Amino acid sequence: MINRDISLRLAAGHGRRVTQLADAAARWGGHVPDDPGITELADLLEAAADDTPDRPGTPGHSPRALLAGAVEDLRAAARLGGLLPAVTLWHLQRAIDQEHTAHQQTGPAQRQQRGR
């Protein structure tokens, strides 16, 4: 019974995180398919990173570097698949955190330009 409860919670967490990442990819201008997979989301955020100018000398990590880090975590989660659900969730959450920080660091002009 305990294992089933944990599995259900992990599955629900996985679904929420994938939805958050799909929303994030759309926010960066990606055309997110219905029911996207982790690899598809990684591809969309990688395209966003490629389109994001790198700002050398920026304190902390640049949005481009943060998006690249999110892509790395998504690719790691995709490689794990369902083998280690808790570790997969950690990678998904880390990708969400990095994308969120990247989005916060982009200026309103960049966000408007991307939305066109």
Secondary structure, 3 states (H helix, E strand, C coil): CHHHHHHHHHHHHHHHHHHHHHHHHHHCCCCCCCCCCHHHHHHHHHHHHHHCCCCCCCCCCCHHHHHHHHHHHHHHHHHHCCCCHHHHHHHHHHHHHHHHHHHHHCCHHHHHHHHC
